[in-house]
Amino acid sequence: MSSVIYQGLFFLFILLALALPLGWYIKEIMQGKIPKGVRFLQPLERLFYKVIGPISKKEMSAKRYGASVLLLSISSIILLIVILMTQHFMPGGSSVKNLSLPLALNTAVSFVTNTNWQAYAGETTLSNTSQMFGLTVQNFISAGVGLSVLVALLRGLSQVKKKALGNFWQDLTRSLVYILLPLSIIFAILLISQGTVQTFKSGISYEGLEGKNLWLHLGPVASQVAIKQLGTNGGGFFGANSAYPFENPTIFSNFLENLAILLIPAALIFAFGFWVKDWKQGRTIMIVSLFFLLLAFIGVAFSEFYGPEFAHVLGTTNLEGKEVRFGVGWSSLWSVGTTAASNGSVNAMLDSFMPLGGVIPMFLMQLGEIIFGGVGSGLYGMLAFLLLAVFIAGLLVGRTPEYLGKKIEAFDIKMASIVILTPLMLTLFGTMVFVLHPEVLTWLTNQGPHAFSELLYGATSLANNNGSAFGGLLADTPFINLLGSLLMLVSRYLPIIAILLLAESMGSKKKAALSSGTLSTVSPTFVSMLIIVILVIGALSFLPALALGPIAEYFTMK
C-alpha cells in the first residue's frame, strides 16, 4: 500500500511540474500574446478567421457569446447525426450498419457536450470514417468550447466596467490551433511509440488458438486517444476503452494517458492565477483540488487492497475487473482522475470495485466534477463554488462579500447557484426516472443495492458530462438514449449560459480597493471554508441516495 501512495505522489509531482509552464502558455495564448515558438501556426489561425468571416472580429456580449456557442453545438449535433446514420454508405463503412436515430442522437449529443457516453462498442459499431471525421473532430471542438467559456469568465473577473467578453470564435480557434492540436500530436506520437495502433486499415484477419479465422479490429486509434484524454472527453475507440492493449499497451502509455486527463485542467488553475495577476488565488483552488484528489485516491486504493470479503480466493487485493498490467495502484489512480475530471475513460471495470471503492468516483462526479474537472468546465464550476463560499463567509462574519475586488451581489449568486445545482438536480431526477420505469429490471444484470448503484452511477455520469459507466446497465435502449440526451444537453448548456451571464455581470463592475474589512480568499481559513461548502452541498444532496446503493452494499457484505 505504501508503494502505491508513493506512486500517486510521484504522479502528482510530474503533473504539477508540467502544468505550471503549460498554464503560463495557455494564459499567453488566450490573451492573444502568441509566443515566438508557435508563431508558425498563425497562418492556420488566420485561415480559420477567413472561413468564419467578419463575425470572428467583433467583441461579444454574454448573449452573443452564448448564441455562438449554441449555434456551433446545434450544427455539430446535426452534422454528427447525419454521419452516424449514413456511415454504411461512406468510405470504409461497408462492414458496419447505420445507427438508429435514438442511438445516433445520443452519441452525437454525448460527444458534442464533452460527455462521451457510449452505448455501443466502438470497433464493431462505427466505421473509421465516423471515428475520425465525426467523433475525433468533436473531441477537439467540445474541449475548445469549454476552454473558451472559461476564458470569457476570466475576462469578466479581471476587467473593470466592461461588459464585452471577447470573441468566441477567436477563443475557440486559439484553443484548437495553439493548445489542443499541438499537445495531441505530441501525445499521439508518444502513444504510437508504445504500441498504440494508428492505421487507416479497418483490421486484419488472423488464426485464433482454436484454428478459426478471426478479425482483429484496427484503425486511427492513437490520434483519437490523445485528444480523448487531453480534452477530458473519454470516449474509447474500442469498447474496452483504455483497458484494451491496442489502446493502452504499456505502463508508460497508461501513465501518459492518466497524465493527459488532468494536465490541461491543472494547467488552467495556474493560468487563472497568472490571468488575475494573483497566484495566491490559483493556489487556493489548487490546494482544494489536490486535497480532494489525494484523499479520494487513498480511499479507493485502501478499499481495493483491504476491503474484499473474498480474500481467501484472491488474497488481500481485489484484482477482479482490473488489468494485471496496471494492478490496484494505477487502476485506483485512474478511477479518481477520470471522475474528478469529466473524462470518463476507464482502464478497469468500476463495476468490480468494492462498494467503497466505487462510491468515491461516484461522489467525485456528484460534486459537479470541479476537482480539476473538465477542460474549462471544471474551473468555472469551482469558481461558482468559490463565489458561494465567499458569499456565505461574508454573511457569517458580517462583511460585504467581495472577490478579486468586486462585490458579489444577488444576481451573481443566482448564476453561481444554477451552475452548482443543475447537475445535482439532474442526477437525482435521472435516477428517479430510471427507478420508476416499468422495464428497469430488464436493463440490469445485478440485483439489490448494487443494481441501484448502477442506475445512480449512470444518471450521475450523464448529468455531470462524464461518460463512464459502472457496467451492468443495458444502455442502448430508446428510452435511455433519449433521456440521456436530455440530461447531457441541459447539464452542459444551462451552466454555460449562467457562467457567461455571471462573467458579464462581474466585468461590468468597478473594482474596490482592499481594506481591513475585505475577506481574504487565500488564507487557510477560507481554504477550509471552501472545502466544507463543497462537502456539505455534496453530502446533503446525495447521502440518502448513496445510502441505498454502495453504502448499503458495503454493510450487506460486512
C-alpha angles and dihedrals in degrees: 000000000000091000089054091053091051088048091055093046091051090051092051091048092055090044094055093042090057097036095058098064091036089055091055090047093051091050091052093047096048091048089055095251099130112198116232093245094066102033089106085076093060094094088059090050091050090048090057091051091049091053093046093048135210092331088075091068102052128094112242136216120219090265095053093041091052092045090054091051092050093044092054093044096049091047090049092050092051093047093047092049089054092050093049095045093049101035093114090066095046126089111290093010101106093102096053134062128235113263121249117250096254092049093043090049092048093048094046093049090044096056096038092052092048090246100113094194105173121204090177142051106260101212095052100035105041133051123231088251091057091046094050106035097028114033103022092050090052090048087063097041098046091051090047091052092053092049092047093053090050091052090052089054092048089053090051092050095048105037125079127227093345125119100187113103100196126257121309094208092053092047092048093047094049092048091052100040102040105026118021100034098048093043091048092052091051094048093044091055091049091050092049088053088059095050104269107152120252115171140120091230114108091217147297135255120240140169116254129217091268092053095255123134109248134182122235111203116224136167146134092321106147094055091054095042092053095056094035088063100035092046092046088239103128104191109142127222087219127047091240089056116198093350088072114099094223090053098039109015107167145022089258093052088048090053091048094049093045089049092049091055093063102025102091095036090053091045091052090060089057089043089055091055091048092046096054090039092237113100091186090070089057090045091059092056093043093053092050092047094048091046093056095040095049093044090049092049093051091047095052094043092048091049093051093045101044107014109077120112091202096062090132088068104038102021120239097322129075104227096160110127093008131114109247087219091064103029125186097312101057092035091054093046092049093048093056094040094052094048096041086055117045090250108115099190115133137202094186136035106264089197088069096053118108115264094261090041089056098043094059097060088044092052092048088059092045090058085068095262092275095139094101085317129179125334102292095340094075095056097043088050090051090048089054089055090045093054089049090051090050090051093049093045090050091053091048095053098032096245129132107260110242134167123192088350095306126112117245107226136185095270091052092052091048091055092045089049091054090053092050101039101041098076090036094056093040091053093055092041092050092048091050092051091048093051095046095049110110093225096049094113091058090059094057134077094190136056138216124015093344091058090052089049089056091053093044092048092049093052090044092052094048096044093048097045093243106125101202121122136208090224128235093078118113097226102174100081124118092242096051091043092054097040090045091052090054093048093048095048097049095042091052105042105032091061090044091056090046091050092051092050089048090050092052091048093050093044093054093057128094121241119248123213118250115261139173088270095056113114111236113233095187101057125106088247092059092044088056090046092053092049091050093049091051093047096045094051092047096043097046092047102045109020093093092051093044089050089061093049129029096004092052089046090053094054091043090056091046 
